[in-house]
Amino acid sequence: MSDKKRTIDVDFFRQLDRFTFMVRKKVSTAYAGSRRSIHSGKGLDTIGYREYNEGDELKSVDWKAYARSEKLYVRQFEEDKSLTTHILLDASKSMDYGEGDITKFEYATMLAAGFAYLVTKDNDRFAVSTFSDEIDISRARRGRKHLLRTIGRLENLKLGGKTGIDEITTQYQKAISSRSLVIIISDLLDDFKAIESAIYRFSYHDLILMQVLDPTERDLTIHGHSRLVDLETQVKIDTYISESFKEEYREQLEAHINRISDVCGKVRAEFYTFTTDIPIFDAFMNTISRRRL
């Protein structure tokens, strides 16, 4: 468990700038322009209606529909623009684990901040919301001030609770009013059925799942008499880690990862697994280079 203050060094963004320059054409294609999304405005074709949400412009309200139903509905229009990016970051207690120099949450935070930075450079909107068994929903905004506030919030966030990806994605789905880019960053050490439900729930969107594991979780490097502690429940188990035990563990973890990958493939979502010993820019390069055009 990490007690040190989490920080994202300014040099991280300088390196990310250089990284962005190297793959600018790919990034631009993947994250900006040539996208279709739902947006309220004038002079565009109406393609549907949705219920009024706080913050919607009153000029988009269909008052004729209100007169008929006494409910507020907003006209939706189709417009060429970049997708809003929604990043869901796992802040459960299990993400506070790390045997090396960095915890899973610190690594996941750099991934989230990196993608938010790329979106900010194109002046597009993003939200980074954190979740465990509850979710702290952040409103999508654009600009460097929003990015800096987001980073400050993540640096001081206290982790806690259990991962509840099924319940929180049900809640978050209601906060997305148009087709978006959704990035879920988690260790995904949750019940497979819950993860599967979350994937299908966001299958309408451009969806990316990023799994972050500590190397010791991926390969189970410990051996002999050991005490295992569940960070989310604090349950302790004293056991003997034999070679056969480690082999069975690896097989079950790989089966879990493969099942997630198979579901993502069915709905054309992208799925990546990274361990925290992989350089962060290698993770970015791997993600960007595989983005569908």
Backbone bond lengths (Angstrom), bond angles and torsions (degrees), N, CA, C in turn:
res aa  C-N    CA-C-N  psi(-1)  N-CA   C-N-CA  omega(-1)  CA-C   N-CA-C  phi
1 M - - - 1.454 - - 1.522 108.98 -
2 S 1.317 117.81 137.63 1.453 121.69 -175.75 1.516 111.12 -98.20
3 D 1.372 117.06 126.90 1.455 121.71 177.34 1.529 111.48 -102.87
4 K 1.333 117.45 -10.20 1.452 119.22 -177.06 1.524 110.30 -76.53
5 K 1.346 115.67 153.35 1.452 121.14 179.75 1.525 109.47 -67.47
6 R 1.317 115.07 132.24 1.466 119.52 178.09 1.523 108.99 -78.86
7 T 1.310 117.49 131.09 1.462 121.54 177.13 1.511 110.17 -136.35
8 I 1.312 115.78 146.37 1.465 121.88 173.02 1.513 106.49 -111.59
9 D 1.326 116.92 108.48 1.448 122.68 -174.21 1.527 110.57 -66.18
10 V 1.347 115.13 146.79 1.470 120.29 177.61 1.526 110.64 -57.32
11 D 1.332 116.49 -33.30 1.463 120.22 -179.67 1.523 111.66 -61.33
12 F 1.329 116.28 -26.43 1.464 120.24 176.93 1.524 110.17 -57.61
13 F 1.345 116.96 -43.14 1.454 120.54 -178.28 1.524 111.74 -76.45
14 R 1.337 116.93 -30.77 1.466 119.13 174.35 1.530 109.96 -62.65
15 Q 1.335 115.49 -45.00 1.457 119.17 177.58 1.519 110.87 -64.76
16 L 1.328 116.12 -37.06 1.454 119.87 179.24 1.526 110.70 -66.19
17 D 1.349 116.85 -34.86 1.462 120.19 174.85 1.522 110.67 -60.16
18 R 1.339 116.53 -44.87 1.462 120.09 179.09 1.520 110.33 -65.64
19 F 1.317 115.22 -40.39 1.465 120.38 177.37 1.526 110.48 -60.96
20 T 1.353 116.11 -44.99 1.461 120.74 -179.61 1.518 110.58 -61.20
21 F 1.332 117.05 -40.56 1.464 120.58 179.28 1.521 110.99 -60.93
22 M 1.329 116.81 -39.92 1.464 120.54 -177.64 1.530 111.74 -65.87
23 V 1.324 116.24 -34.18 1.467 119.40 -175.44 1.530 110.53 -118.39
24 R 1.346 116.67 29.15 1.461 120.65 -172.54 1.528 112.56 -56.46
25 K 1.305 116.97 -43.62 1.457 119.30 -178.56 1.515 110.96 -61.81
26 K 1.328 115.90 -40.70 1.459 120.25 179.95 1.519 111.17 -68.03
27 V 1.339 116.36 -44.24 1.457 120.62 -179.60 1.523 110.52 -62.90
28 S 1.327 117.03 -44.08 1.451 120.36 -178.75 1.517 111.05 -61.47
29 T 1.309 115.93 -40.65 1.453 119.82 -179.64 1.514 111.06 -67.96
30 A 1.322 115.53 -38.19 1.463 119.42 -174.36 1.512 113.16 -78.96
31 Y 1.335 117.31 -33.84 1.455 119.06 -169.27 1.518 115.59 -119.79
32 A 1.318 119.34 -4.66 1.459 118.91 -176.46 1.513 111.08 -144.25
33 G 1.344 114.71 144.44 1.453 120.47 173.87 1.509 114.13 70.02
34 S 1.312 115.89 163.14 1.463 123.37 175.56 1.518 112.62 55.22
35 R 1.328 116.93 27.44 1.450 122.08 177.65 1.517 108.31 -111.10
36 R 1.328 117.84 150.40 1.447 121.95 173.19 1.519 107.68 -110.64
37 S 1.324 117.46 133.51 1.453 119.87 176.28 1.513 109.42 -147.62
38 I 1.332 116.10 172.33 1.449 121.21 179.73 1.523 108.65 -90.74
39 H 1.348 116.21 130.08 1.462 120.23 -176.82 1.522 109.02 -151.96
40 S 1.346 117.16 139.33 1.454 120.60 178.52 1.518 110.16 -83.73
41 G 1.339 116.65 134.22 1.451 121.18 178.61 1.506 110.57 -176.89
42 K 1.337 117.33 179.57 1.454 121.82 -179.02 1.519 110.65 -103.23
43 G 1.343 114.93 155.02 1.449 120.02 174.07 1.501 114.74 78.61
44 L 1.355 117.39 12.40 1.450 121.66 -179.61 1.516 109.12 -120.76
45 D 1.320 116.73 163.01 1.455 121.06 -177.24 1.517 111.06 -74.97
46 T 1.342 115.90 133.14 1.460 120.27 174.53 1.519 108.95 -75.70
47 I 1.337 116.49 131.08 1.466 119.17 -179.75 1.527 111.84 -119.41
48 G 1.343 117.42 -1.72 1.450 118.37 179.23 1.510 111.81 166.99
49 Y 1.332 115.30 -173.30 1.451 122.17 -178.44 1.527 109.11 -136.62
50 R 1.324 115.49 156.26 1.461 121.41 171.70 1.516 107.85 -145.51
51 E 1.336 116.27 163.60 1.452 119.82 179.78 1.530 110.84 -68.12
52 Y 1.317 114.69 146.78 1.466 121.52 -179.29 1.529 110.29 -64.93
53 N 1.328 116.85 134.74 1.461 123.17 174.37 1.518 109.39 -116.56
54 E 1.315 116.67 149.51 1.461 120.22 177.95 1.521 110.07 -56.53
55 G 1.336 116.35 129.32 1.458 121.20 -178.26 1.515 113.20 104.66
56 D 1.335 118.19 -16.29 1.464 121.05 176.12 1.530 109.91 -67.25
57 E 1.331 116.64 148.54 1.451 120.80 178.50 1.524 110.08 -72.60
58 L 1.328 116.17 133.77 1.467 120.52 -179.13 1.525 111.89 -64.24
59 K 1.347 116.71 -26.75 1.461 119.14 -179.22 1.521 111.80 -67.34
60 S 1.345 117.13 -15.03 1.462 120.14 179.09 1.534 112.42 -91.39
61 V 1.346 116.89 -5.22 1.461 120.07 -179.66 1.524 109.98 -71.18
62 D 1.322 117.00 136.27 1.460 122.57 175.61 1.531 107.59 -90.37
63 W 1.337 115.50 99.83 1.462 120.06 -174.70 1.525 112.23 -72.11
64 K 1.338 116.47 -25.54 1.462 118.98 175.65 1.532 110.03 -65.72
65 A 1.329 115.92 -40.72 1.466 120.17 177.47 1.522 110.19 -65.00
66 Y 1.352 115.73 -36.21 1.466 119.37 178.19 1.529 110.89 -64.91
67 A 1.341 116.74 -40.81 1.461 120.88 -179.81 1.527 111.15 -62.44
68 R 1.349 116.25 -32.99 1.465 120.16 -179.04 1.521 112.09 -80.18
69 S 1.347 116.50 -37.84 1.469 119.71 -170.30 1.521 114.08 -114.16
70 E 1.349 116.93 -13.57 1.460 122.85 -173.78 1.530 111.61 60.08
71 K 1.319 116.20 26.23 1.451 123.06 173.74 1.525 109.12 -125.15
72 L 1.336 116.32 145.60 1.457 120.70 -178.44 1.525 110.29 -85.65
73 Y 1.334 116.36 124.82 1.456 122.36 175.68 1.521 109.05 -124.39
74 V 1.322 115.41 144.74 1.462 122.41 -179.77 1.516 109.21 -108.88
75 R 1.344 115.67 132.29 1.463 119.60 175.32 1.524 109.67 -70.22
76 Q 1.334 116.24 141.01 1.458 121.35 177.06 1.522 109.15 -111.94
77 F 1.327 114.53 140.35 1.451 121.11 -177.62 1.520 109.68 -124.85
78 E 1.306 115.59 154.44 1.454 120.03 177.46 1.517 109.00 -100.27
79 E 1.303 115.62 131.79 1.452 121.61 -175.43 1.519 109.65 -146.54
80 D 1.337 116.15 144.79 1.458 119.95 174.74 1.523 108.97 -75.94
81 K 1.313 117.57 119.23 1.464 122.03 176.27 1.522 108.44 -167.62
82 S 1.314 115.83 167.62 1.452 119.91 179.17 1.520 110.02 -71.86
83 L 1.319 115.26 151.95 1.448 119.96 176.54 1.530 110.74 -72.22
84 T 1.312 116.00 142.49 1.453 120.08 168.30 1.525 108.08 -68.85
85 T 1.328 117.03 138.82 1.461 122.13 -179.00 1.523 110.16 -102.62
86 H 1.325 116.10 123.18 1.459 122.62 176.93 1.532 108.33 -111.18
87 I 1.327 116.48 117.34 1.461 121.82 -179.50 1.524 108.59 -108.76
88 L 1.324 116.40 120.44 1.466 122.26 177.79 1.522 107.98 -105.48
89 L 1.320 116.09 116.02 1.462 122.84 -172.30 1.530 109.94 -111.97
90 D 1.319 116.33 122.44 1.461 122.82 -179.70 1.531 109.83 -69.16
91 A 1.331 116.34 118.74 1.461 121.93 178.83 1.523 111.08 -117.97
92 S 1.329 116.85 26.00 1.462 120.50 177.39 1.529 109.74 -72.58
93 K 1.328 116.10 166.04 1.461 120.20 -174.53 1.527 112.61 -63.74
94 S 1.326 117.58 -27.60 1.463 119.70 -179.39 1.525 112.15 -64.84
95 M 1.340 117.27 -21.31 1.461 120.78 179.80 1.524 111.94 -77.13
96 D 1.326 117.51 -7.26 1.463 121.30 -179.88 1.527 111.93 -85.41
97 Y 1.312 116.63 10.69 1.464 121.28 -176.57 1.525 110.93 -91.97
98 G 1.328 115.07 140.16 1.448 120.36 174.73 1.512 110.61 -172.80
99 E 1.315 117.63 120.62 1.457 121.75 179.13 1.520 111.98 -86.70
100 G 1.322 117.04 -17.22 1.455 121.04 -179.23 1.521 112.00 -99.23
101 D 1.333 115.93 -143.22 1.460 121.28 -176.98 1.519 112.62 -83.93
102 I 1.316 118.37 -7.77 1.453 120.75 -172.84 1.524 109.85 -143.21
103 T 1.319 116.32 141.13 1.465 119.95 176.85 1.524 109.82 -86.16
104 K 1.315 114.79 168.38 1.471 119.56 177.37 1.526 110.42 -61.81
105 F 1.339 116.70 -39.96 1.460 118.74 -178.36 1.523 111.57 -67.80
106 E 1.327 117.65 -39.08 1.467 120.09 177.76 1.528 110.53 -61.74
107 Y 1.314 116.85 -42.11 1.466 120.92 178.02 1.522 110.07 -65.31
108 A 1.337 116.51 -45.92 1.462 121.28 -179.81 1.527 110.81 -62.76
109 T 1.345 116.59 -36.52 1.463 120.55 178.76 1.517 111.04 -63.85
110 M 1.328 117.68 -40.09 1.462 120.27 177.57 1.523 111.04 -65.05
111 L 1.323 117.22 -38.30 1.462 119.66 175.62 1.525 110.50 -62.07
112 A 1.337 116.18 -47.29 1.465 120.00 -179.22 1.527 111.31 -62.33
113 A 1.340 116.25 -45.89 1.464 120.63 -179.40 1.523 110.97 -65.15
114 G 1.317 116.56 -36.51 1.462 120.19 179.11 1.521 112.23 -63.85
115 F 1.329 116.75 -46.38 1.463 119.40 179.25 1.530 110.64 -68.07
116 A 1.334 117.36 -37.39 1.463 119.63 176.50 1.527 110.60 -62.69
117 Y 1.323 116.62 -37.41 1.460 120.95 178.97 1.530 111.07 -65.85
118 L 1.333 117.12 -42.40 1.461 120.18 178.83 1.525 110.82 -62.40
119 V 1.327 116.24 -40.20 1.462 120.53 178.36 1.528 110.34 -66.74
120 T 1.334 116.84 -40.59 1.462 121.39 179.99 1.520 111.20 -62.70
121 K 1.313 117.89 -37.69 1.467 121.05 179.64 1.524 111.54 -61.87
122 D 1.327 117.31 -26.02 1.466 120.94 176.55 1.522 111.55 -95.50
123 N 1.351 116.19 9.22 1.461 122.48 178.36 1.528 112.45 57.89
124 D 1.327 116.01 36.22 1.458 121.00 177.32 1.522 109.80 -102.99
125 R 1.309 115.81 166.89 1.461 121.55 -176.57 1.528 111.10 -87.66
126 F 1.338 114.87 146.09 1.458 120.04 175.81 1.524 108.96 -149.13
127 A 1.321 114.89 159.81 1.466 121.86 172.73 1.516 107.51 -139.91
128 V 1.332 116.43 136.42 1.464 121.80 172.30 1.527 107.05 -113.57
129 S 1.316 116.74 109.11 1.461 122.56 179.76 1.518 108.94 -109.01
130 T 1.326 116.86 139.41 1.467 121.35 -178.36 1.521 109.81 -106.02
131 F 1.335 115.31 149.28 1.459 118.86 -177.13 1.521 111.42 -146.36
132 S 1.321 113.92 154.87 1.468 123.61 167.00 1.516 104.82 -139.09
133 D 1.351 118.22 -109.22 1.460 118.87 169.51 1.525 110.61 -90.82
134 E 1.344 116.45 -3.47 1.456 123.70 170.10 1.518 107.63 -131.02
135 I 1.324 116.90 167.16 1.457 119.45 -178.53 1.517 110.67 -127.76
136 D 1.325 115.89 138.31 1.458 123.22 174.46 1.524 106.57 -103.59
137 I 1.320 116.38 100.28 1.461 121.54 -172.85 1.525 110.04 -83.79
138 S 1.318 115.50 124.72 1.460 122.73 176.80 1.523 109.02 -100.23
139 R 1.313 116.32 139.03 1.465 120.98 179.47 1.521 110.23 -77.81
140 A 1.313 116.77 138.14 1.466 121.43 -179.73 1.529 110.57 -70.32
141 R 1.317 114.91 126.39 1.465 121.47 176.93 1.524 108.38 -140.16
142 R 1.311 116.19 174.20 1.461 120.76 176.09 1.519 109.86 -122.73
143 G 1.334 115.80 163.59 1.457 120.38 173.43 1.517 114.42 109.31
144 R 1.324 114.98 157.87 1.462 121.89 -177.66 1.525 112.39 -68.22
145 K 1.335 117.61 -33.26 1.463 119.57 178.24 1.526 110.15 -62.81
146 H 1.312 115.84 -41.60 1.464 119.99 177.64 1.523 110.28 -63.65
147 L 1.339 116.86 -39.89 1.464 121.15 178.17 1.529 110.73 -62.66
148 L 1.336 117.63 -46.44 1.459 121.10 -178.59 1.528 111.39 -65.59
149 R 1.325 116.85 -39.46 1.467 119.54 176.89 1.525 110.76 -63.57
150 T 1.324 115.85 -40.04 1.462 120.72 179.73 1.520 110.78 -63.44
151 I 1.343 116.68 -45.11 1.463 120.68 179.76 1.525 110.72 -62.99
152 G 1.329 116.93 -42.49 1.453 120.34 178.00 1.521 112.24 -60.96
153 R 1.313 116.12 -39.38 1.467 120.06 178.79 1.521 110.68 -65.67
154 L 1.328 117.98 -40.92 1.458 121.44 -178.57 1.526 111.27 -70.30
155 E 1.328 116.86 -35.42 1.466 119.97 -179.76 1.528 112.15 -65.08
156 N 1.320 116.93 -29.02 1.468 120.88 -175.53 1.526 113.00 -106.93
157 L 1.309 116.64 8.09 1.458 120.48 -175.99 1.526 111.07 -72.00
158 K 1.312 116.43 134.80 1.459 121.80 175.01 1.520 109.06 -94.18
159 L 1.330 115.73 123.70 1.456 120.30 -178.00 1.524 110.46 -81.18
160 G 1.326 115.50 149.52 1.455 119.78 178.61 1.511 111.80 178.92
161 G 1.319 116.10 164.57 1.448 120.87 177.57 1.519 112.96 85.08
162 K 1.324 115.15 177.16 1.454 122.60 179.37 1.522 110.30 -101.73
163 T 1.326 115.69 157.89 1.461 119.85 175.25 1.520 109.35 -72.15
164 G 1.345 116.49 126.85 1.468 121.29 178.24 1.502 110.08 -132.78
165 I 1.328 116.75 63.78 1.454 121.54 -168.67 1.521 113.41 -64.67
166 D 1.333 118.30 -31.48 1.461 120.70 179.91 1.527 110.63 -67.26
167 E 1.321 116.72 -49.47 1.461 120.95 -177.15 1.526 111.85 -66.47
168 I 1.333 116.88 -42.91 1.472 118.47 -174.65 1.527 111.74 -72.51
169 T 1.336 117.87 -32.31 1.466 118.43 177.28 1.524 111.17 -71.82
170 T 1.334 116.65 -28.97 1.462 119.77 173.30 1.524 109.95 -61.75
171 Q 1.336 116.44 -43.64 1.463 120.74 178.19 1.521 111.51 -67.61
172 Y 1.340 116.35 -43.87 1.458 119.26 -173.63 1.526 111.96 -70.43
173 Q 1.303 116.89 -28.96 1.453 120.74 179.19 1.530 111.07 -54.61
174 K 1.322 116.84 -33.99 1.462 121.51 -178.09 1.529 111.61 -72.38
175 A 1.331 117.29 -17.58 1.464 121.19 -177.66 1.521 112.62 -88.68
176 I 1.328 117.33 -6.92 1.462 121.41 -179.00 1.524 108.65 -102.90
177 S 1.330 116.18 116.86 1.458 120.43 -174.64 1.525 113.51 -96.89
178 S 1.325 118.13 -7.80 1.468 120.58 -179.88 1.528 109.43 -150.42
179 R 1.308 115.35 165.76 1.461 119.69 179.53 1.521 109.24 -59.28
180 S 1.332 116.52 131.15 1.458 121.90 -170.14 1.522 110.84 -139.26
181 L 1.327 115.19 171.43 1.457 121.94 168.09 1.520 107.01 -91.46
182 V 1.326 117.91 118.56 1.461 123.05 -179.49 1.528 108.60 -112.97
183 I 1.331 116.57 124.11 1.463 122.74 178.56 1.522 108.35 -117.84
184 I 1.324 117.77 118.12 1.457 122.59 177.47 1.526 108.34 -107.05
185 I 1.345 116.66 121.46 1.461 122.25 -178.97 1.516 108.32 -116.79
186 S 1.331 117.07 118.16 1.466 121.50 -172.96 1.522 109.02 -161.97
187 D 1.330 116.79 164.74 1.465 118.15 171.00 1.529 110.73 -78.02
188 L 1.333 116.53 -12.74 1.474 122.36 176.57 1.529 112.06 54.32
189 L 1.322 116.11 32.09 1.464 120.58 175.87 1.526 108.51 -92.72
190 D 1.300 114.38 56.76 1.451 123.62 -177.89 1.524 107.83 -121.27
191 D 1.316 116.34 172.25 1.456 120.86 176.70 1.520 109.83 -58.52
192 F 1.323 117.02 133.89 1.456 120.50 -175.69 1.527 111.95 -59.24
193 K 1.325 117.41 -40.72 1.456 120.90 -178.72 1.533 111.25 -60.70
194 A 1.335 116.01 -36.93 1.457 120.36 177.72 1.526 110.81 -65.96
195 I 1.327 116.19 -42.47 1.465 120.74 178.12 1.522 110.15 -65.64
196 E 1.318 117.20 -42.57 1.463 121.63 179.19 1.525 110.77 -59.53
197 S 1.332 116.74 -44.18 1.466 120.48 178.89 1.521 110.95 -60.92
198 A 1.340 116.70 -41.70 1.462 120.88 179.53 1.523 111.34 -63.23
199 I 1.322 116.46 -40.59 1.469 120.62 179.68 1.524 110.29 -62.86
200 Y 1.321 117.07 -48.76 1.459 119.98 -179.99 1.527 111.12 -65.05
201 R 1.324 116.61 -33.45 1.470 120.45 -179.31 1.523 111.24 -62.50
202 F 1.338 116.87 -34.41 1.461 120.63 -179.14 1.534 112.62 -104.42
203 S 1.317 117.55 14.40 1.462 120.51 -174.87 1.521 112.63 -66.46
204 Y 1.334 117.71 -20.52 1.467 120.98 176.81 1.518 110.78 -69.57
205 H 1.324 116.36 -25.96 1.459 121.05 -176.41 1.532 110.73 -90.59
206 D 1.330 114.77 172.48 1.464 121.62 170.53 1.521 105.72 -79.97
207 L 1.335 117.88 105.21 1.459 122.13 -166.56 1.529 112.31 -112.83
208 I 1.343 115.08 133.86 1.462 122.47 174.45 1.528 108.28 -126.80
209 L 1.329 116.81 126.98 1.466 122.21 172.39 1.519 108.33 -108.18
210 M 1.333 115.87 129.71 1.458 120.87 178.59 1.523 108.35 -123.49
211 Q 1.322 115.94 115.95 1.455 121.40 178.95 1.527 109.60 -96.64
212 V 1.338 116.13 128.32 1.467 121.87 179.87 1.521 108.47 -116.30
213 L 1.330 116.63 122.27 1.462 122.59 179.75 1.521 110.19 -127.61
214 D 1.311 116.67 152.31 1.453 121.10 169.57 1.529 107.67 -78.32
215 P 1.340 118.67 145.96 1.474 120.04 179.27 1.520 113.64 -54.26
216 T 1.349 116.98 -34.13 1.466 118.87 -179.77 1.527 111.68 -70.63
217 E 1.327 117.27 -23.79 1.468 120.50 175.35 1.525 110.65 -76.87
218 R 1.308 115.84 -36.16 1.471 119.34 -177.19 1.523 111.31 -71.45
219 D 1.322 116.72 -39.88 1.465 120.33 -174.22 1.524 114.02 -111.84
220 L 1.351 118.27 -10.72 1.460 123.14 -177.20 1.534 110.30 48.47
221 T 1.320 114.54 74.26 1.466 121.24 -173.46 1.523 113.95 -81.51
222 I 1.349 117.99 -12.26 1.474 119.50 -179.20 1.529 110.24 -73.16
223 H 1.332 115.01 158.15 1.472 120.10 -178.15 1.527 109.29 -149.31
224 G 1.318 115.08 148.08 1.461 120.35 175.56 1.519 112.21 89.05
225 H 1.335 115.90 -160.90 1.462 121.18 -179.53 1.530 109.48 -66.86
226 S 1.321 116.22 125.08 1.463 120.67 -174.03 1.525 110.44 -143.20
227 R 1.317 114.86 155.03 1.466 121.12 172.43 1.530 107.49 -112.17
228 L 1.322 115.97 119.00 1.456 121.96 179.12 1.522 108.77 -100.49
229 V 1.346 116.21 134.11 1.460 121.66 -178.10 1.520 108.97 -122.00
230 D 1.334 116.11 125.51 1.464 121.76 173.82 1.526 107.51 -81.07
231 L 1.335 117.49 112.64 1.459 120.88 -176.24 1.519 112.47 -64.67
232 E 1.329 117.42 -27.03 1.456 120.43 -177.34 1.523 112.13 -80.34
233 T 1.330 117.50 -34.23 1.472 120.92 -177.01 1.522 112.91 -112.16
234 Q 1.341 117.05 -12.81 1.470 123.87 -176.62 1.535 112.65 65.63
235 V 1.320 116.84 15.46 1.465 120.86 175.85 1.527 108.93 -72.04
236 K 1.342 116.85 132.18 1.464 122.30 -179.50 1.519 109.66 -109.14
237 I 1.322 115.31 137.44 1.463 120.92 178.22 1.523 108.36 -128.84
238 D 1.327 116.68 122.02 1.461 121.67 173.55 1.521 108.14 -92.89
239 T 1.322 116.25 124.04 1.457 120.12 -175.50 1.526 109.97 -149.58
240 Y 1.314 114.46 171.88 1.468 120.45 175.85 1.525 107.91 -110.66
241 I 1.342 115.63 122.42 1.471 121.24 -178.30 1.529 108.23 -93.31
242 S 1.317 116.30 101.85 1.468 121.23 178.15 1.526 109.67 -95.21
243 E 1.320 116.77 171.21 1.465 120.75 178.12 1.526 110.79 -63.51
244 S 1.337 117.20 -37.95 1.462 119.88 179.08 1.535 110.97 -67.74
245 F 1.342 115.84 -36.80 1.467 120.60 176.50 1.529 109.96 -61.83
246 K 1.342 116.20 -45.62 1.470 120.17 -179.73 1.519 111.19 -64.05
247 E 1.319 117.13 -38.35 1.459 120.72 179.72 1.529 110.95 -64.88
248 E 1.321 115.61 -43.09 1.468 119.60 178.49 1.528 110.83 -65.08
249 Y 1.321 116.87 -40.10 1.464 121.76 177.63 1.529 110.78 -59.83
250 R 1.334 116.06 -48.36 1.466 119.82 -179.14 1.518 111.51 -61.61
251 E 1.344 116.01 -40.18 1.462 119.81 179.68 1.521 111.36 -63.77
252 Q 1.335 116.65 -42.34 1.462 120.24 -179.86 1.527 111.57 -68.19
253 L 1.336 117.18 -39.30 1.463 120.10 177.99 1.525 110.49 -65.61
254 E 1.330 117.38 -44.41 1.463 120.35 179.14 1.528 110.68 -63.07
255 A 1.329 117.00 -38.26 1.462 120.29 177.76 1.524 110.41 -63.36
256 H 1.325 116.79 -40.89 1.469 122.24 177.92 1.528 110.32 -62.20
257 I 1.327 116.50 -46.98 1.466 121.11 179.80 1.527 110.51 -63.46
258 N 1.322 117.36 -42.30 1.465 121.06 -179.27 1.528 111.84 -65.01
259 R 1.332 116.52 -36.33 1.465 119.70 178.38 1.531 110.28 -65.66
260 I 1.328 116.53 -41.11 1.465 119.94 176.71 1.524 110.24 -62.95
261 S 1.333 115.95 -44.21 1.457 120.99 179.48 1.525 111.52 -60.87
262 D 1.316 117.22 -40.12 1.465 121.06 -179.59 1.526 111.49 -64.41
263 V 1.339 116.93 -43.19 1.467 119.81 179.08 1.526 110.56 -65.27
264 C 1.334 116.84 -41.95 1.465 120.31 177.34 1.526 110.69 -59.74
265 G 1.321 116.70 -40.23 1.452 120.57 178.65 1.518 112.27 -62.27
266 K 1.322 116.53 -37.08 1.471 120.64 -178.61 1.527 111.88 -65.51
267 V 1.330 116.97 -33.48 1.468 119.63 -177.22 1.532 111.57 -105.44
268 R 1.319 116.94 11.04 1.465 122.82 178.38 1.529 111.99 61.60
269 A 1.316 116.03 33.67 1.463 120.86 171.40 1.524 108.51 -90.98
270 E 1.317 116.58 159.19 1.465 121.49 178.81 1.528 109.50 -100.43
271 F 1.326 115.42 141.48 1.462 120.57 -177.73 1.516 109.82 -135.08
272 Y 1.334 115.48 130.28 1.456 121.96 -179.47 1.525 109.09 -133.16
273 T 1.329 116.05 142.19 1.462 121.62 173.57 1.523 108.51 -120.24
274 F 1.334 116.56 125.49 1.456 121.89 178.92 1.524 109.61 -127.00
275 T 1.319 116.65 142.82 1.458 121.29 168.42 1.525 107.82 -101.74
276 T 1.323 116.21 153.77 1.460 120.41 -170.92 1.528 114.18 -69.97
277 D 1.335 117.60 -6.74 1.464 119.40 175.39 1.528 111.51 -87.37
278 I 1.328 117.86 -4.65 1.475 121.38 175.51 1.525 107.98 -79.95
279 P 1.332 119.58 125.59 1.471 120.66 178.51 1.525 110.72 -52.11
280 I 1.323 116.06 136.56 1.461 121.02 -172.77 1.524 112.01 -58.98
281 F 1.334 117.79 -34.74 1.460 119.21 -178.73 1.525 111.94 -75.95
282 D 1.320 117.06 -24.10 1.461 119.48 171.23 1.522 109.90 -66.48
283 A 1.335 116.12 -37.96 1.469 120.09 176.93 1.520 110.44 -64.00
284 F 1.332 117.29 -44.15 1.464 120.51 177.57 1.527 111.07 -62.01
285 M 1.323 115.79 -45.57 1.463 119.70 -178.11 1.522 110.66 -61.22
286 N 1.328 116.30 -41.94 1.454 120.75 179.60 1.520 110.95 -62.08
287 T 1.340 116.26 -41.78 1.459 120.73 -179.24 1.521 111.76 -67.97
288 I 1.312 116.50 -49.86 1.462 120.90 -176.26 1.531 111.04 -65.29
289 S 1.329 116.80 -41.06 1.465 120.14 -176.68 1.520 112.46 -66.21
290 R 1.347 116.96 -21.44 1.466 120.10 -179.04 1.518 113.05 -100.16
291 R 1.364 117.72 2.40 1.448 119.90 179.77 1.517 110.56 -62.81
292 R 1.346 115.01 136.65 1.468 119.83 179.09 1.525 108.84 -71.67
293 L 1.335 115.44 139.97 1.464 120.20 177.50 1.518 109.86 -89.39
